Amino acid sequence: MAGKPTTGSASVVAVTFLVYAVGLLLVVVGDALSRLAFGLSDAVFWLGIGAMVLWSGRILIGREASRSERVAVVTMLGGALYLVKLFHSPNQFTFHDEILHVRTIGDIATSGRLFERNPLLLVSPLYPGLEIVTNVVAGITGGDVFLAGVVVAGSARLVLMGALFFLFEHASGDSRLAGIGVLVYAANPNFLLFDAQFSYETLALTLAVVALVLTAAGISSSRLGLLTTIVVIGATIATHHITAYVLIGILGIWTVVQMIPGWRRKADGTPLSSLAITIVGVLVWIGLVASETLLYLGPRVVDALEFFRFLIGQSAARPLFTSSAGDVAPVVERLVGVAGVLLILVALPIGLWHGFRHLRDHPLAVTLGIIASTYPATLALRLTARGSEESSRTPEFVFLGVAFVVALAVGAPLRLPSAALASVRQRLRGRIAVPVLTVIFVGGVIIGTPRWARLPGPYLPSADTRSIEAEGVAAAKWSLQHLGTSNRIVTDRINRILMGAYGRQTPVTEFADQIKTWSLFYTSTFSPTDRAILRAGRIDYLIVDLRLPSVRPLTRVYFENGEPGKVAAAGGLTYDGLTKFEHVPGVDIVFDSGNLRIYDVRAISGDAGPSS
């Protein structure tokens, strides 16, 4: 790989395929070692990732590859990196958000209706684009929802890579810069795992970028082109609310920039018509279908505003590279994570300077530069615990600009008085750029995914993908078969989504029902307050996980936000608090798998039982 890349489309694609195959084999070995809790798993995993990124960088930063070769490489890279996520969870959905969408898919398939209430994610049924497509694919593939989800998410990833290439190529007029831009975009912290999962943002992000490409191409000037644009934007709106709002923001900036005197003479797409379509579509969708979305967004805004409380000293800073359980990332990971961010911060002004000098008459390029300028603000949000949650959802959008600007810094031609000097500096910059982009990529993965979630492994408490395992899924399916559906239940964060998705039960929570059901497990004796909560919530069953006591939850909570944070941080949940109900007259244990128990509390709550 150290030599000059091979020329010729067939040979470049073949060698790239071979490198990616070796890289993926190393990833698979790393995953296997991690499942066995072997210490070398991280090193083998990173070796596989590094091989794929380094080779991609050599091809895309180099000047030998043709346009078609660059398109092939970025598409293959997208597919290979999607397989990294698939190899992490090859048999079933294990990511938190994936389980939430399983419930919505099941509701649509069972009832034959859209917009059925999902108690796990209230906003999900209001944006059913992902579930509609998946149910169609599931019908074609024989009804396997997991297989259909893999097809949908994997296809979305491949289309996204191509759409990003065409978007960056239109903005820069250079296929080489476009390829570099796609590689940098893949370095965003959410790309490898979060935006590869089966979730509504995964599909909506692809649709939004396709909408931007159609806008840049100006196809809405024809009837067929206008219809295509309307369909793609409409699909985006019906799939994910946040992505639709971001699309409005991007098109709005693009429209304003294009209207400024001096840019109007450049033909650069039709952002105004796309903006109008998107605004009207969002307003109609909210008015007719998704008015509840506005209530869902309220807490998000409050979380983002916590940064200002931090600035005036009313909120403490969040320890970086430290999990809620107190585990600190290794020194090497911390150094690479910080280095990746610093390299981006260094590259941004260089790329912006080049863009200002050579592309300021291109409204799309200016728009992407403005988006890139918001990157430092998103980093600031990470300094607070609640702000970090919102900041972690921005990279996939902010990197649309960051990727383009960093590509300009890395790959834009140098214009120096001496052609020989320019050639030497260009070659030197190319050799430095490959390891630099690799550090940015690895740093992005480190920042975006905690170490315990990056690779599969043995069960961990309240750790999302590491907590989704066979016993919990089996208990949820048992509840569906033996207890019926729609029973009102209270349980911990992980078993709540499993029971809701695979058991089709109805969790009762403080967030959705304004009842502090988590407090049932925070005292060691059954009290009148507990009885009142059971009756107020009309609770049918309690599901307890006996692996939780005395262990700190890696996602900061045992049950949900609102429970005593100090107790969770100290691993203070007790065995007595979970098992006190078996000593209460009228309470029966109807299921016991060793780690999981289901208590029937209907005799206390006075509920008549399941609705179906």
C-alpha positions in Angstrom: 0.0 0.0 0.0 3.0 2.3 0.3 3.5 2.5 -3.4 1.8 4.5 -6.0 -1.8 3.6 -6.5 -2.5 1.4 -9.5 -4.0 3.1 -12.5 -6.9 1.7 -14.4 -10.5 1.5 -13.1 -10.6 -2.3 -12.8 -7.3 -2.6 -11.0 -8.1 0.3 -8.6 -11.4 -1.2 -7.7 -9.9 -4.7 -7.4 -7.1 -3.5 -5.1 -9.6 -1.4 -3.1 -11.9 -4.4 -2.7 -9.0 -6.5 -1.5 -7.8 -3.9 1.1 -11.4 -3.5 2.4 -11.8 -7.2 2.6 -8.6 -7.5 4.7 -9.7 -4.5 6.8 -13.1 -6.0 7.4 -11.6 -9.4 8.3 -9.5 -7.6 11.0 -12.7 -5.9 12.3 -14.5 -9.3 12.5 -11.5 -10.7 14.4 -11.6 -7.7 16.8 -15.3 -8.2 17.3 -14.8 -11.9 18.1 -12.0 -11.1 20.6 -14.1 -8.5 22.2 -17.0 -11.0 22.7 -14.5 -13.2 24.5 -13.2 -10.2 26.5 -9.7 -10.5 25.1 -7.5 -7.4 25.6 -6.2 -7.2 22.0 -9.7 -6.6 20.5 -9.4 -2.8 20.3 -6.0 -2.9 18.6 -7.1 -5.4 15.9 -10.3 -3.4 15.3 -8.4 -0.2 14.8 -5.9 -1.9 12.5 -8.8 -2.9 10.3 -10.3 0.5 10.3 -7.0 2.2 9.7 -6.2 0.0 6.7 -9.4 1.0 5.0 -9.1 4.7 5.7 -5.4 4.9 4.8 -6.0 3.2 1.5 -9.0 5.4 0.7 -7.0 8.5 1.5 -4.2 7.5 -0.9 -6.6 7.0 -3.7 -8.8 10.0 -3.1 -6.1 12.5 -2.2 -3.8 11.3 -5.1 -4.2 12.7 -8.6 -4.0 9.5 -10.5 -7.6 8.2 -10.0 -10.3 9.0 -12.5 -13.7 10.4 -11.6 -15.4 7.1 -12.0 -12.7 5.4 -9.8 -13.3 8.0 -7.1 -17.1 7.4 -7.2 -16.4 3.7 -6.9 -14.0 4.1 -4.0 -16.3 6.3 -1.9 -19.3 4.0 -2.6 -17.2 0.9 -1.6 -16.0 2.8 1.5 -19.6 3.5 2.5 -20.5 -0.1 2.1 -17.4 -1.4 4.0 -18.0 0.9 6.9 -21.7 -0.1 7.0 -20.5 -3.7 7.3 -18.5 -2.7 10.4 -21.8 -1.8 12.0 -23.5 -5.0 10.7 -20.7 -7.2 12.0 -21.1 -5.6 15.4 -24.7 -6.9 15.5 -25.1 -9.5 12.8 -28.1 -11.4 14.1 -30.6 -8.8 15.5 -31.1 -5.2 16.3 -29.1 -4.2 19.3 -28.9 -0.4 19.2 -31.3 1.5 21.4 -33.0 3.5 18.7 -33.4 0.4 16.5 -35.6 -1.3 19.1 -37.8 1.7 19.3 -38.6 1.5 15.6 -39.3 -2.2 15.8 -42.3 -1.3 17.8 -43.6 1.1 15.2 -43.1 -1.4 12.4 -45.0 -4.0 14.4 -47.8 -1.6 15.1 -48.2 -0.9 11.3 -47.9 -4.5 10.3 -50.4 -5.7 13.0 -53.1 -2.9 12.7 -52.6 -2.0 9.1 -52.8 1.7 10.1 -50.3 4.5 10.4 -49.8 6.8 13.3 -50.5 4.3 16.1 -49.2 5.5 19.4 -45.7 4.2 20.3 -45.1 4.4 24.0 -41.4 3.9 23.6 -40.9 6.9 21.2 -43.9 9.1 21.0 -42.7 10.9 17.9 -41.8 7.8 15.9 -45.3 6.9 14.5 -45.7 10.6 13.4 -42.8 10.1 10.9 -43.4 6.6 9.5 -41.3 6.9 6.3 -38.7 4.4 7.5 -41.3 1.9 8.7 -43.3 2.2 5.5 -40.3 1.4 3.3 -39.1 -1.4 5.7 -42.5 -3.1 5.7 -42.5 -3.1 1.9 -39.0 -4.6 1.8 -40.0 -7.1 4.5 -42.9 -8.2 2.3 -40.4 -8.8 -0.5 -37.8 -10.6 1.6 -40.2 -12.9 3.4 -41.2 -10.9 6.4 -37.9 -10.8 8.3 -37.8 -7.3 9.8 -34.2 -7.4 10.7 -33.1 -8.4 7.1 -35.4 -5.7 5.7 -33.9 -3.1 8.1 -30.4 -4.1 7.0 -31.3 -3.7 3.3 -32.9 -0.3 3.9 -30.1 1.1 6.1 -27.4 -0.4 3.9 -29.0 1.0 0.7 -29.4 4.4 2.3 -25.7 4.4 3.1 -24.6 3.6 -0.4 -26.9 6.3 -1.9 -25.7 8.8 0.7 -22.0 8.4 -0.4 -22.9 9.0 -4.0 -25.1 12.0 -3.2 -22.4 13.5 -1.1 -19.9 13.1 -3.9 -22.1 14.9 -6.4 -23.0 17.6 -3.9 -19.3 18.4 -3.1 -18.4 18.1 -6.8 -21.1 20.7 -7.7 -19.8 23.1 -5.0 -16.2 22.8 -5.9 -16.2 21.8 -9.6 -13.6 19.2 -8.8 -14.1 15.4 -8.5 -10.9 15.0 -6.5 -12.1 17.5 -3.9 -15.5 15.8 -3.9 -13.9 12.4 -3.1 -11.8 14.0 -0.3 -14.9 15.7 1.1 -16.8 12.4 1.3 -13.9 10.8 3.1 -13.8 13.6 5.6 -17.6 13.4 6.0 -17.2 9.7 7.0 -15.0 10.9 9.8 -17.9 12.6 11.6 -18.5 11.0 15.0 -21.9 9.6 14.1 -21.1 8.1 10.8 -19.6 4.7 11.7 -22.4 3.4 14.0 -25.1 5.9 14.9 -26.1 6.9 11.4 -25.7 3.3 10.2 -28.3 1.9 12.6 -31.9 1.2 11.6 -33.3 4.6 12.5 -35.4 7.3 10.9 -32.5 9.7 10.7 -30.4 7.2 8.7 -32.9 7.2 5.9 -33.9 10.9 6.2 -30.3 12.1 6.1 -29.8 10.4 2.7 -33.1 11.8 1.4 -32.1 15.3 2.5 -28.7 15.1 0.8 -30.4 13.8 -2.4 -32.8 16.8 -2.2 -29.8 19.1 -2.0 -28.2 17.4 -5.0 -31.5 17.8 -7.0 -31.6 21.5 -6.0 -28.0 22.0 -7.0 -28.8 20.4 -10.4 -31.7 22.8 -10.9 -34.0 20.0 -12.1 -37.1 21.6 -10.6 -37.2 23.9 -13.7 -38.9 21.0 -15.5 -42.2 19.3 -14.5 -40.7 15.9 -14.0 -37.8 17.4 -12.1 -40.2 19.4 -9.9 -42.2 16.3 -9.2 -39.1 14.4 -8.3 -37.9 17.2 -5.9 -41.4 17.3 -4.2 -41.4 13.5 -3.7 -37.9 13.4 -2.2 -38.5 16.4 0.1 -41.9 15.0 1.0 -40.3 11.7 1.9 -37.7 13.5 4.1 -40.4 15.4 5.9 -42.4 12.1 6.5 -39.3 10.3 7.8 -37.6 12.6 10.4 -38.6 15.9 11.8 -35.1 17.2 12.8 -33.6 16.4 9.4 -36.5 18.3 7.7 -35.8 21.3 9.9 -32.1 21.2 9.1 -32.9 21.0 5.4 -35.0 24.2 5.8 -32.0 25.8 7.5 -29.5 24.8 4.7 -31.9 25.8 1.9 -32.6 29.1 3.7 -28.9 30.0 4.0 -28.4 29.0 0.4 -31.3 31.1 -0.8 -30.1 34.2 1.1 -26.6 33.8 -0.2 -27.8 33.4 -3.8 -29.9 36.6 -3.5 -26.9 38.8 -2.4 -25.7 41.0 -5.2 -22.6 39.6 -6.8 -23.7 36.0 -6.5 -26.9 36.2 -8.4 -25.1 36.0 -11.7 -23.9 32.5 -10.9 -26.3 29.7 -11.9 -26.2 27.6 -8.7 -29.4 25.6 -8.4 -32.9 26.4 -7.4 -32.8 26.7 -3.5 -35.7 29.1 -3.3 -38.2 26.7 -4.9 -36.9 23.8 -2.7 -37.1 26.0 0.4 -40.7 26.9 -0.4 -41.6 23.2 -0.9 -39.9 22.2 2.3 -41.5 24.9 4.5 -45.0 24.3 3.1 -44.5 20.5 3.5 -43.3 20.8 7.1 -46.1 23.2 8.1 -48.8 20.9 6.5 -47.3 17.8 8.2 -47.2 19.4 11.6 -50.7 20.8 11.2 -52.3 17.6 10.0 -50.2 14.8 11.6 -47.4 15.8 14.0 -48.4 18.7 16.2 -47.1 16.7 19.2 -43.6 17.1 17.8 -43.4 20.7 19.1 -43.8 19.3 22.7 -41.1 16.7 22.0 -38.6 19.4 21.0 -39.0 21.5 24.1 -36.6 19.5 26.3 -34.1 19.5 23.5 -33.9 23.3 23.5 -33.6 23.4 27.3 -30.7 20.9 27.1 -28.9 23.1 24.6 -29.4 26.2 26.7 -27.6 24.6 29.6 -24.3 25.8 28.0 -25.3 29.4 29.0 -25.8 28.3 32.6 -22.3 26.8 32.4 -20.9 30.1 31.2 -22.3 32.0 34.2 -21.2 29.4 36.6 -24.6 27.8 37.4 -23.8 24.4 35.8 -20.7 22.2 36.2 -18.6 21.1 33.3 -18.8 17.6 32.0 -15.6 15.5 32.4 -14.5 14.7 28.8 -13.7 11.1 27.8 -15.3 9.9 31.0 -18.4 7.6 31.2 -21.2 8.2 33.6 -19.9 5.2 35.5 -16.6 6.9 36.0 -14.6 4.9 33.5 -11.9 7.1 31.8 -10.9 6.4 28.2 -7.2 5.3 27.7 -4.7 8.0 27.3 -4.0 7.1 23.6 -7.7 7.4 22.8 -8.0 10.8 24.6 -4.9 12.1 22.7 -6.2 10.9 19.3 -9.7 12.3 20.0 -8.3 15.7 20.9 -5.9 15.6 18.0 -8.7 14.9 15.5 -10.6 17.9 16.7 -7.6 20.2 16.7 -6.7 19.2 13.2 -10.2 20.1 12.0 -9.9 23.4 13.8 -6.6 24.1 12.1 -7.9 23.0 8.7 -11.1 25.1 8.8 -9.6 28.6 8.5 -7.3 27.3 5.8 -10.2 25.9 3.8 -12.4 28.9 4.4 -9.6 31.2 3.2 -9.2 29.2 0.0 -13.0 29.1 -0.5 -13.2 32.9 0.0 -10.4 33.5 -2.6 -11.6 31.1 -5.3 -15.2 30.0 -4.6 -16.9 33.1 -3.2 -19.0 33.4 -6.4 -20.5 30.0 -5.8 -23.5 30.2 -3.5 -23.5 26.5 -2.6 -19.8 26.6 -1.6 -20.4 29.7 0.5 -23.4 28.0 2.2 -21.2 25.0 3.1 -18.6 27.3 4.4 -21.2 29.0 6.7 -22.3 25.6 8.0 -18.7 24.6 8.7 -18.3 27.8 10.8 -20.8 26.4 13.3 -18.5 23.5 14.2 -16.7 25.3 17.2 -20.1 26.1 18.7 -21.1 22.4 18.7 -17.9 21.6 20.5 -18.7 24.1 23.2 -22.0 22.3 23.9 -20.1 19.2 24.7 -18.8 20.8 27.9 -22.1 20.2 29.7 -23.8 16.9 30.3 -27.2 17.9 28.9 -25.7 20.0 26.1 -23.5 17.1 25.1 -26.6 15.1 24.4 -27.8 17.6 21.8 -24.3 18.3 20.5 -23.9 14.6 19.8 -26.8 14.8 17.3 -25.3 17.5 15.2 -22.2 16.1 13.5 -24.0 14.5 10.6 -25.4 17.9 9.6 -22.5 20.2 10.5 -20.0 17.9 8.7 -21.8 18.7 5.4 -19.9 22.0 5.7 -16.9 20.8 7.6 -16.1 18.0 5.1 -16.2 20.4 2.2 -14.0 23.0 3.9 -11.5 20.5 5.2 -11.3 19.0 1.7 -10.4 22.5 0.3 -7.7 22.7 2.9 -6.3 19.3 2.1 -6.7 19.1 -1.7 -7.1 22.5 -3.2 -4.4 23.4 -5.7 -1.5 25.5 -4.4 -0.8 28.7 -6.5 2.8 29.6 -5.9 5.1 31.8 -8.1 7.3 28.7 -8.9 5.7 25.8 -10.5 8.4 23.4 -9.2 8.0 24.7 -5.7 4.2 24.3 -5.9 4.7 20.7 -7.2 7.0 19.8 -4.3 4.7 21.4 -1.7 1.7 19.7 -3.3 3.3 16.2 -3.0 4.4 16.9 0.6 0.9 18.1 1.5 -0.5 14.9 0.0 1.7 12.6 2.0 0.9 14.5 5.2 -2.8 14.6 4.4 -3.4 10.8 4.4 -2.3 10.2 8.0 -4.0 13.5 9.1 -7.3 12.4 7.7 -6.8 9.0 9.3 -6.3 10.6 12.7 -9.4 12.8 12.2 -11.4 9.7 11.3 -10.3 7.6 14.3 -10.7 10.6 16.5 -14.3 11.0 15.3 -15.1 7.4 16.1 -13.6 7.8 19.6 -15.6 10.9 20.3 -18.8 9.6 18.8 -19.0 6.1 20.5 -17.9 5.2 24.0 -15.3 2.4 24.2 -17.8 -0.1 25.7 -20.3 0.4 22.8 -17.7 0.4 20.0 -17.3 -3.3 19.9 -19.7 -6.1 21.0 -19.0 -8.0 24.2 -20.4 -9.5 27.4 -23.5 -8.1 29.0 -23.1 -4.7 30.7 -25.8 -3.0 32.8 -27.9 -0.2 31.2 -25.4 0.0 28.3 -27.7 0.1 25.3 -26.2 -2.3 22.7 -24.2 -4.2 25.4 -27.4 -4.8 27.3 -29.6 -6.2 24.5 -29.2 -9.9 24.8 -31.1 -13.2 24.4 -32.5 -13.4 27.9 -34.2 -10.0 27.7 -35.5 -10.6 24.3 -36.8 -14.0 25.3 -38.6 -12.6 28.3 -40.3 -9.9 26.2 -41.5 -12.5 23.7 -42.7 -14.7 26.6 -44.8 -11.8 27.9 -46.4 -11.4 24.5 -47.3 -15.1 24.3 -48.4 -15.6 27.8 -49.6 -12.2 29.1 -51.1 -10.7 26.0 -50.4 -7.2 24.6 -50.8 -3.7 26.0 -50.2 -4.6 29.7 -49.1 -1.5 31.6 -45.6 -2.3 32.9 -42.8 -0.7 34.9 -39.2 -1.7 34.4 -35.7 -0.5 33.8 -34.5 1.4 30.7 -33.4 -1.6 28.6 -36.2 -4.0 29.5 -38.7 -1.2 28.9 -37.8 -1.0 25.2 -37.5 -4.8 24.8 -40.9 -5.3 26.5 -42.4 -2.6 24.4 -41.0 -3.7 21.1 -41.0 -7.5 21.3 -43.6 -8.0 24.0 -45.9 -5.1 22.7 -46.4 -4.0 26.3 -47.1 -0.4 27.4 -44.4 1.0 29.7 -45.6 3.6 32.2 -43.0 6.4 32.8 -42.6 9.8 34.3 -41.8 11.3 30.8 -45.0 10.0 29.2 -47.4 9.6 32.1 -46.1 12.1 34.7 -45.9 9.3 37.3 -42.6 8.7 39.0 -42.7 5.0 38.5 -38.9 4.7 39.0 -39.4 5.5 42.7 -41.0 2.0 43.2 -37.6 0.5 43.2 -35.8 3.1 45.3 -37.0 1.9 48.8 -36.4 -1.5 50.4 -39.9 -1.8 51.9 -43.4 -1.6 50.2 -45.1 1.6 51.3 -48.4 3.4 50.9 -46.7 5.6 48.3 -45.8 2.6 46.3 -49.4 1.4 46.4 -50.6 4.8 45.3 -48.2 4.8 42.3 -49.3 1.4 41.2 -53.0 2.4 41.4 -52.4 5.8 39.7 -50.5 4.1 36.9 -52.9 1.2 36.7 -49.8 -1.0 36.6 -50.2 -4.7 35.6 -46.7 -6.0 35.9 -43.3 -5.1 37.2 -40.2 -6.5 35.5 -37.0 -6.4 37.5 -33.4 -7.2 36.3 -31.4 -8.6 39.2 -28.1 -7.7 37.4 -28.6 -4.0 38.2 -28.1 -3.7 42.0 -24.7 -2.2 43.1 -23.6 -1.6 39.5 -23.4 1.9 38.0 -25.4 2.3 34.8 -23.3 3.3 31.8 -26.0 5.5 30.3 -26.4 7.5 33.6 -29.8 6.1 34.5 -31.3 2.8 35.6 -34.8 3.8 34.6 -35.2 7.2 33.1 -34.2 10.9 33.4 -35.6 12.3 36.7 -34.5 9.5 39.0 -31.8 10.4 41.6 -28.6 11.0 39.7 -26.4 10.5 42.7 -27.8 7.0 43.4 -27.1 5.9 39.8 -23.6 7.5 39.8 -22.8 5.5 43.0 -24.4 2.3 41.8 -26.8 2.6 44.7 -29.7 0.6 43.4 -30.3 -2.3 45.9 -31.4 -5.9 45.6 -34.0 -5.4 48.3 -35.5 -2.5 46.4 -36.1 -4.7 43.3 -37.3 -7.8 45.1 -39.5 -6.3 47.9 -42.7 -7.0 46.0 -42.4 -10.8 46.4 -43.2 -10.3 50.1 -46.4 -8.2 49.4 -49.7 -10.2 49.7 -51.4 -10.5 46.4 -48.2 -10.2 44.3 -47.2 -13.2 42.2 -44.0 -14.1 40.4 -45.2 -15.2 36.9 -41.8 -15.4 35.2 -38.3 -16.0 36.6 -35.3 -16.6 34.2 -32.7 -16.2 36.9 -31.8 -12.6 36.1 -35.3 -11.4 35.2 -38.5 -11.6 37.2 -42.0 -10.5 36.3 -44.3 -9.6 39.2 -48.1 -9.6 38.7 -49.3 -6.6 40.8 -52.8 -6.3 39.4 -54.3 -7.3 42.8 -52.8 -4.1 44.3 -53.3 -1.7 41.4 -56.9 -2.8 40.8 -56.3 -3.1 37.1 -58.5 -5.6 35.3 -55.6 -7.0 33.2 -54.5 -6.8 29.6 -56.6 -5.2 27.0 -55.9 -7.9 24.4 
